[in-house]
Amino acid sequence: MATSSVSPLKIPGRNAFLSPLDPSAVGLPESPEKGNALLSTFDQKPRSLRRLQSHNQLFSVNMGTQYSNLKPRSAVPTRPSREQLNQPTPATTTTSTSHISSRTRANSDALLPYVPPKSRKSGVTSPPSSNHIANHARKSSLEMTLRDGPPPGTTATTALSLLRHSILTSGVTATKEGMSDYRVYLWLTLLNVAPLPTDTYLGLIHRSRSPAYEKISNDVFRTLATDTLFKRRVTDASLTRLLNATAWRIHDEQNSDPPSDFAQRFPQATYLQGINVLSAPLLYASRSEAQAYALLSCLLTEHIPTYLSPTMSGVHRGLELIDRILAYINPTLSAFLLSKSLPAKIYAFPSVLTLCACTPPLPEVLKLWDFLFAFGVHLNVICVVAQLLLLKDKLMNEPSPAKMLRSFPNLNADEVIKMTVLIVRELPEDLYRDIVTHGREVS
């Protein structure tokens, strides 16, 4: 991996949240960077937006192939002519069935009685519903941009700023199960994931078991074991292939000759328990395992590589940051939790390691990841603090807060995002700098 100065497009800075006061109307700057001194330590990739092939085009091709296999149906007029209506009904004749060799007409081909259309007042049209207008606006801001690309003359910086603004204000259109036609393409764009040849992924899964296969087999069956949405869509075999391919990728990086840049910076990186939960939302939202593999590889090698060390140094730094953020934002709650012997390392380890993917429901996790991938994965530690602040009253009145924090309440992505934006505005520069770098730089 080549090293160079990082593009400010990778990590939008805190200035993106500083104004106005309403979190739902945050405007994004032209260059969302926090500072040249901070960003110069990261890697840079040339940034461009790819034009994605419309799902409707793919669908129409497949349906065309399917319909071409059907026998063409003869044209049957549904509106009889005046002569046909006035023609007298012929007398019924009896014919011996022994001379009939052809198949009788199906009921579906029979002529339907002509019913004149209801008269409609000219010039009167029903106004579009508010839901139709809202859905069209959302589709125009996100899905249409991803399908057709940005307008001519639009820079990558401006296009990404518009995408981030749309995510913060409108969100991704999805079903109640969290499924969206374009979410995975949005993630690939925001994380700047280069196109991955499918043969690359196939080559990894066709190799024998990776050195971490035993760990993987133990992790797969308990990955979101109680989540029916996940189990209905993602099989254990699919998750095993993805994790085994990822383990081979990490192994190859560490044993490359000459050593890769990743191996030089993170010589002890390895497959660890927890990557299985991190990969679960990616498989759930992706259209193929290759897409999920590309996203997971990008996260592990570029955004949170310090989480892969045997000591999980990046995760522990994130836990320390949670204590620091909470002490700065709400000293009362911080002192209360510490008085109960509840530092962040006691209750927040899974949330930091998995980017909150361990907290149900899964559709809310996907919505939170839209925000994290748009503005920076490092904001996850602030999202954990936001959840604590939303639980403040219950925690303060709970005689045993450890029991409540052992399993976080169901995630409400919208509330967590709003609280996170408010927290970001209040943090000092040095603390925010540590938040940005905790998952990328070795301490």
C-alpha positions as CSV (number, residue, x, y, z in Angstrom):
1,M,0.0,0.0,0.0
2,A,1.4,3.3,-1.1
3,T,1.6,6.1,1.5
4,S,0.9,9.7,0.9
5,S,-0.9,12.6,2.5
6,V,-4.5,11.9,3.3
7,S,-7.3,13.4,1.3
8,P,-9.5,15.6,3.5
9,L,-12.5,13.8,1.9
10,K,-11.8,10.6,3.9
11,I,-12.3,12.2,7.3
12,P,-14.7,15.1,7.4
13,G,-13.6,17.4,10.2
14,R,-15.5,18.6,13.3
15,N,-16.3,21.9,11.5
16,A,-19.0,20.0,9.6
17,F,-21.0,19.9,12.8
18,L,-20.3,23.3,14.3
19,S,-23.2,25.3,12.7
20,P,-26.1,25.8,12.7
21,L,-27.4,24.7,16.1
22,D,-30.1,22.5,14.7
23,P,-28.5,19.1,14.1
24,S,-31.1,18.3,11.4
25,A,-30.0,21.3,9.4
26,V,-26.2,21.0,9.6
27,G,-24.5,22.4,6.5
28,L,-21.3,20.9,5.3
29,P,-18.3,23.0,4.2
30,E,-16.6,22.7,0.8
31,S,-13.5,21.1,2.4
32,P,-14.5,19.1,5.5
33,E,-11.1,18.9,7.0
34,K,-10.2,19.4,10.6
35,G,-6.6,20.5,10.1
36,N,-3.6,19.8,7.9
37,A,-1.4,18.8,10.8
38,L,-3.9,16.1,11.8
39,L,-4.7,14.8,8.4
40,S,-1.2,14.6,7.0
41,T,-0.6,11.4,8.8
42,F,-3.2,9.4,6.9
43,D,-3.1,7.7,3.5
44,Q,-4.5,9.4,0.4
45,K,-6.3,7.9,-2.5
46,P,-7.5,9.7,-5.6
47,R,-11.2,10.3,-5.0
48,S,-13.8,10.0,-7.6
49,L,-17.5,9.1,-7.8
50,R,-18.3,6.1,-10.0
51,R,-21.4,5.9,-12.1
52,L,-23.4,2.9,-10.9
53,Q,-25.5,0.8,-13.2
54,S,-29.2,1.1,-12.5
55,H,-30.7,-1.8,-10.7
56,N,-33.8,-1.3,-12.9
57,Q,-31.7,-1.9,-16.0
58,L,-30.3,-5.1,-14.6
59,F,-33.8,-6.2,-13.6
60,S,-35.2,-5.4,-17.0
61,V,-32.5,-7.5,-18.7
62,N,-33.3,-10.5,-16.5
63,M,-37.0,-10.2,-16.9
64,G,-36.5,-9.9,-20.7
65,T,-34.7,-13.2,-20.7
66,Q,-37.4,-14.8,-18.6
67,Y,-40.2,-13.5,-20.8
68,S,-38.5,-14.6,-24.0
69,N,-39.0,-18.2,-22.9
70,L,-42.8,-17.8,-22.9
71,K,-45.0,-18.6,-25.9
72,P,-46.3,-15.3,-27.4
73,R,-49.9,-14.7,-26.8
74,S,-52.2,-13.9,-29.7
75,A,-53.8,-10.5,-29.7
76,V,-57.4,-10.5,-28.3
77,P,-59.5,-7.4,-28.6
78,T,-60.9,-6.4,-25.2
79,R,-63.3,-3.9,-26.7
80,P,-65.6,-5.5,-29.3
81,S,-66.7,-3.6,-32.4
82,R,-70.2,-2.3,-33.0
83,E,-70.9,-5.0,-35.6
84,Q,-69.9,-7.7,-33.1
85,L,-72.2,-6.3,-30.5
86,N,-75.2,-6.1,-33.0
87,Q,-74.5,-9.6,-34.5
88,P,-77.3,-12.1,-33.5
89,T,-76.2,-15.0,-31.3
90,P,-75.8,-18.2,-33.3
91,A,-77.9,-21.2,-32.5
92,T,-76.2,-23.7,-30.3
93,T,-75.2,-26.8,-32.2
94,T,-74.2,-30.2,-30.9
95,T,-71.0,-31.6,-32.1
96,S,-69.5,-35.0,-31.4
97,T,-66.5,-34.7,-29.1
98,S,-64.8,-37.5,-30.9
99,H,-63.9,-35.2,-33.8
100,I,-62.4,-32.5,-31.6
101,S,-58.6,-32.7,-31.6
102,S,-57.7,-29.2,-30.6
103,R,-57.6,-27.8,-27.1
104,T,-60.5,-25.6,-26.0
105,R,-60.0,-21.9,-25.4
106,A,-58.8,-21.0,-21.9
107,N,-61.0,-18.8,-19.8
108,S,-58.2,-16.2,-19.6
109,D,-58.4,-15.7,-23.4
110,A,-62.1,-15.2,-23.5
111,L,-63.5,-11.8,-24.5
112,L,-64.4,-9.6,-21.6
113,P,-67.6,-7.6,-21.6
114,Y,-67.0,-4.1,-22.6
115,V,-67.5,-1.6,-19.8
116,P,-67.3,2.0,-20.7
117,P,-64.8,4.0,-18.6
118,K,-66.2,6.3,-16.0
119,S,-66.6,9.9,-17.1
120,R,-64.0,12.1,-15.6
121,K,-64.2,15.9,-15.4
122,S,-61.7,17.5,-17.7
123,G,-58.9,19.5,-16.0
124,V,-59.3,17.8,-12.7
125,T,-56.3,15.8,-11.4
126,S,-55.6,14.4,-8.0
127,P,-52.7,16.2,-6.3
128,P,-49.7,14.0,-5.4
129,S,-49.6,12.9,-1.8
130,S,-47.1,14.3,0.6
131,N,-45.5,10.8,1.0
132,H,-45.0,10.7,-2.8
133,I,-43.3,14.1,-2.8
134,A,-41.1,13.2,0.2
135,N,-40.0,9.9,-1.3
136,H,-39.3,11.6,-4.7
137,A,-37.2,14.2,-2.9
138,R,-35.2,11.6,-1.0
139,K,-34.7,9.6,-4.2
140,S,-33.4,12.6,-6.0
141,S,-30.9,13.5,-3.3
142,L,-29.3,10.1,-2.8
143,E,-30.4,7.3,-5.1
144,M,-30.5,9.5,-8.3
145,T,-27.0,10.9,-7.5
146,L,-25.6,7.4,-7.0
147,R,-27.3,6.0,-10.2
148,D,-26.5,8.9,-12.5
149,G,-23.5,10.5,-10.9
150,P,-23.1,14.1,-9.8
151,P,-24.1,16.9,-12.2
152,P,-21.5,17.9,-14.8
153,G,-18.9,20.2,-13.4
154,T,-19.4,19.1,-9.8
155,T,-16.2,18.4,-7.9
156,A,-15.8,15.3,-5.8
157,T,-15.7,17.5,-2.7
158,T,-19.0,19.2,-3.4
159,A,-20.7,15.9,-4.4
160,L,-19.6,14.2,-1.2
161,S,-20.7,17.2,0.9
162,L,-24.1,16.9,-0.7
163,L,-24.3,13.2,0.1
164,R,-23.3,13.8,3.7
165,H,-25.9,16.5,4.0
166,S,-28.6,14.3,2.6
167,I,-27.7,11.5,5.0
168,L,-27.8,13.8,8.0
169,T,-31.1,15.5,7.0
170,S,-33.1,12.9,5.1
171,G,-31.4,9.6,5.6
172,V,-31.4,6.5,3.4
173,T,-34.8,5.2,2.1
174,A,-35.2,1.7,3.4
175,T,-37.8,-0.8,4.4
176,K,-38.7,-1.6,8.0
177,E,-36.2,-4.5,7.8
178,G,-33.5,-2.0,6.8
179,M,-33.2,-3.1,3.2
180,S,-32.3,-0.5,0.6
181,D,-31.6,-0.8,-3.1
182,Y,-28.7,1.6,-3.0
183,R,-27.3,1.6,0.6
184,V,-24.3,-0.6,-0.2
185,Y,-23.3,1.6,-3.1
186,L,-23.5,4.6,-0.8
187,W,-21.2,2.9,1.6
188,L,-18.7,2.0,-1.2
189,T,-18.7,5.6,-2.3
190,L,-18.3,7.1,1.2
191,L,-15.5,4.8,2.1
192,N,-13.8,5.2,-1.3
193,V,-13.7,1.5,-1.9
194,A,-12.1,0.7,-5.3
195,P,-13.9,-1.8,-7.6
196,L,-12.9,-5.3,-6.6
197,P,-12.7,-8.1,-9.2
198,T,-14.9,-10.9,-8.2
199,D,-12.1,-13.4,-9.1
200,T,-10.0,-11.9,-6.3
201,Y,-12.6,-12.9,-3.7
202,L,-13.2,-16.3,-5.4
203,G,-9.4,-17.0,-5.3
204,L,-9.4,-16.4,-1.5
205,I,-12.4,-18.6,-0.7
206,H,-11.2,-21.4,-3.0
207,R,-8.0,-21.7,-0.9
208,S,-7.9,-24.2,2.0
209,R,-8.8,-23.3,5.5
210,S,-7.1,-20.2,6.8
211,P,-4.9,-20.3,10.0
212,A,-7.7,-18.7,11.8
213,Y,-10.4,-21.2,10.6
214,E,-10.9,-22.7,14.1
215,K,-11.6,-19.3,15.6
216,I,-13.9,-18.5,12.7
217,S,-16.0,-21.7,13.1
218,N,-16.5,-20.9,16.8
219,D,-17.6,-17.4,16.0
220,V,-20.0,-18.0,13.2
221,F,-22.8,-19.9,14.9
222,R,-23.1,-17.2,17.7
223,T,-23.0,-14.2,15.4
224,L,-26.3,-12.3,16.0
225,A,-27.8,-15.6,17.0
226,T,-31.1,-14.1,18.2
227,D,-31.6,-11.7,15.3
228,T,-34.2,-13.3,13.0
229,L,-33.7,-10.7,10.3
230,F,-30.0,-11.5,10.0
231,K,-30.5,-15.3,10.2
232,R,-33.2,-15.2,7.5
233,R,-31.0,-13.4,5.0
234,V,-27.4,-14.4,5.8
235,T,-26.3,-18.1,6.1
236,D,-23.5,-19.5,8.2
237,A,-21.8,-20.7,5.1
238,S,-21.8,-17.2,3.6
239,L,-20.4,-15.7,6.9
240,T,-17.7,-18.4,7.1
241,R,-16.5,-17.7,3.5
242,L,-16.3,-14.0,4.2
243,L,-14.4,-14.4,7.4
244,N,-12.0,-17.0,6.0
245,A,-11.3,-14.8,3.0
246,T,-10.6,-11.8,5.4
247,A,-8.3,-14.0,7.5
248,W,-6.3,-15.0,4.4
249,R,-6.1,-11.3,3.4
250,I,-4.6,-10.3,6.8
251,H,-2.3,-13.4,6.7
252,D,-1.0,-12.5,3.2
253,E,-0.4,-8.9,4.2
254,Q,1.7,-10.0,7.1
255,N,3.7,-12.5,5.1
256,S,4.3,-10.6,1.9
257,D,7.8,-10.2,0.5
258,P,8.8,-7.4,0.6
259,P,6.6,-6.5,3.5
260,S,3.6,-4.4,2.6
261,D,3.0,-0.9,4.1
262,F,0.2,-2.3,6.2
263,A,2.5,-5.1,7.6
264,Q,5.2,-2.5,8.4
265,R,2.8,-0.2,10.3
266,F,0.8,-3.0,12.0
267,P,3.2,-6.0,12.2
268,Q,1.0,-7.9,14.7
269,A,-2.4,-7.5,13.0
270,T,-4.4,-10.7,13.0
271,Y,-7.9,-12.1,12.9
272,L,-9.7,-11.5,16.2
273,Q,-13.0,-12.4,17.8
274,G,-15.4,-9.6,17.1
275,I,-14.7,-9.3,13.4
276,N,-17.6,-11.7,12.9
277,V,-20.1,-9.2,14.4
278,L,-18.5,-6.3,12.5
279,S,-19.0,-8.2,9.2
280,A,-22.7,-9.1,9.9
281,P,-24.3,-5.7,8.9
282,L,-22.0,-5.7,5.8
283,L,-23.3,-9.0,4.6
284,Y,-26.9,-8.1,5.5
285,A,-26.8,-4.9,3.4
286,S,-24.6,-6.0,0.5
287,R,-25.8,-7.6,-2.7
288,S,-22.9,-10.0,-2.9
289,E,-20.2,-11.5,-0.6
290,A,-17.6,-9.7,-2.7
291,Q,-19.1,-6.4,-1.9
292,A,-19.1,-7.2,1.8
293,Y,-15.5,-8.4,1.6
294,A,-14.4,-5.2,0.0
295,L,-16.1,-3.1,2.6
296,L,-14.8,-5.2,5.5
297,S,-11.2,-5.1,4.2
298,C,-11.4,-1.3,3.9
299,L,-12.6,-0.9,7.4
300,L,-10.0,-3.2,9.0
301,T,-7.0,-2.0,7.0
302,E,-7.7,1.7,6.6
303,H,-10.1,2.9,9.3
304,I,-9.6,0.7,12.4
305,P,-6.3,-1.2,11.9
306,T,-5.3,-0.7,15.5
307,Y,-8.3,-2.8,16.5
308,L,-6.6,-5.9,14.9
309,S,-3.5,-6.0,17.2
310,P,-3.4,-8.9,19.6
311,T,-3.8,-6.5,22.5
312,M,-6.6,-4.5,20.7
313,S,-4.8,-1.3,21.5
314,G,-7.1,0.8,19.4
315,V,-10.2,-0.6,21.2
316,H,-8.7,0.2,24.6
317,R,-7.8,3.7,23.5
318,G,-11.4,4.1,22.4
319,L,-12.6,3.0,25.9
320,E,-10.3,5.5,27.6
321,L,-11.7,8.2,25.2
322,I,-15.3,7.4,26.3
323,D,-14.3,8.1,29.9
324,R,-12.6,11.3,28.9
325,I,-15.5,12.5,26.8
326,L,-18.1,11.7,29.4
327,A,-16.1,13.4,32.1
328,Y,-15.9,16.6,30.0
329,I,-19.6,16.6,28.7
330,N,-21.4,15.4,31.9
331,P,-19.2,15.2,35.0
332,T,-22.2,14.2,37.1
333,L,-22.9,11.0,35.2
334,S,-19.2,10.3,34.9
335,A,-18.7,10.5,38.6
336,F,-21.8,8.4,39.3
337,L,-20.6,5.6,37.0
338,L,-17.1,5.6,38.5
339,S,-18.5,5.5,42.0
340,K,-20.2,2.3,41.0
341,S,-16.9,1.0,39.6
342,L,-18.1,1.2,36.1
343,P,-15.4,2.6,33.8
344,A,-16.0,2.2,30.1
345,K,-13.9,-0.9,29.8
346,I,-16.5,-2.7,31.9
347,Y,-19.5,-2.1,29.7
348,A,-18.5,-0.5,26.4
349,F,-15.9,-3.0,25.0
350,P,-18.3,-4.7,22.6
351,S,-19.8,-1.4,21.4
352,V,-16.4,0.0,20.5
353,L,-15.0,-3.2,18.9
354,T,-18.1,-3.8,16.7
355,L,-19.1,-0.1,15.9
356,C,-22.3,-0.6,17.9
357,A,-23.3,-3.6,15.7
358,C,-23.8,-5.7,18.8
359,T,-26.8,-3.5,19.9
360,P,-30.1,-4.4,18.2
361,P,-32.1,-3.8,16.2
362,L,-30.1,-4.4,13.0
363,P,-32.0,-1.8,10.8
364,E,-31.0,0.9,13.3
365,V,-27.4,-0.3,13.2
366,L,-27.4,0.2,9.4
367,K,-28.8,3.7,9.8
368,L,-26.1,4.6,12.3
369,W,-23.4,3.2,10.0
370,D,-24.7,5.5,7.2
371,F,-23.7,8.3,9.5
372,L,-20.4,6.8,10.6
373,F,-19.3,6.0,7.1
374,A,-20.2,9.6,6.0
375,F,-18.5,11.5,8.8
376,G,-15.9,9.1,10.1
377,V,-15.8,5.7,11.8
378,H,-14.0,7.3,14.7
379,L,-17.2,9.0,15.8
380,N,-18.4,5.6,17.1
381,V,-16.9,6.3,20.5
382,I,-18.9,9.5,20.7
383,C,-22.0,7.5,19.7
384,V,-21.5,5.3,22.8
385,V,-21.3,8.4,25.0
386,A,-24.5,9.6,23.3
387,Q,-26.3,6.4,24.3
388,L,-25.2,6.9,27.9
389,L,-26.5,10.5,28.0
390,L,-29.8,9.3,26.6
391,L,-30.0,6.8,29.5
392,K,-28.8,9.3,32.1
393,D,-32.1,9.5,34.1
394,K,-32.6,5.7,34.2
395,L,-29.0,5.1,35.1
396,M,-29.0,7.6,38.0
397,N,-32.2,6.1,39.4
398,E,-31.1,2.5,38.9
399,P,-29.7,0.8,42.1
400,S,-27.7,-1.5,39.9
401,P,-26.6,0.3,36.7
402,A,-24.2,-2.4,35.8
403,K,-27.1,-4.7,35.0
404,M,-28.6,-2.1,32.6
405,L,-25.2,-1.5,31.0
406,R,-24.5,-5.2,30.6
407,S,-26.9,-5.1,27.7
408,F,-27.6,-1.7,26.1
409,P,-31.2,-0.9,25.4
410,N,-32.4,-1.0,21.8
411,L,-30.6,1.4,19.5
412,N,-32.4,4.5,18.3
413,A,-30.1,5.8,15.6
414,D,-31.8,9.1,15.0
415,E,-31.6,10.1,18.7
416,V,-28.0,8.9,18.9
417,I,-26.9,10.8,15.8
418,K,-28.5,14.1,17.1
419,M,-26.8,13.7,20.4
420,T,-23.5,12.9,18.8
421,V,-23.6,16.0,16.7
422,L,-24.2,18.1,19.8
423,I,-21.4,16.5,21.7
424,V,-18.9,17.0,18.8
425,R,-19.5,20.8,19.0
426,E,-18.5,20.9,22.6
427,L,-15.3,18.9,22.6
428,P,-11.9,20.6,22.8
429,E,-9.5,20.3,19.9
430,D,-6.9,18.0,21.5
431,L,-9.6,15.6,22.7
432,Y,-11.2,15.5,19.2
433,R,-7.8,14.9,17.6
434,D,-7.3,11.9,19.8
435,I,-10.7,10.6,18.8
436,V,-9.9,10.9,15.1
437,T,-6.6,9.1,15.4
438,H,-7.3,6.4,17.9
439,G,-8.3,3.7,15.4
440,R,-5.6,4.5,12.8
441,E,-2.3,5.3,14.6
442,V,-0.3,3.1,16.9
443,S,0.2,4.7,20.3
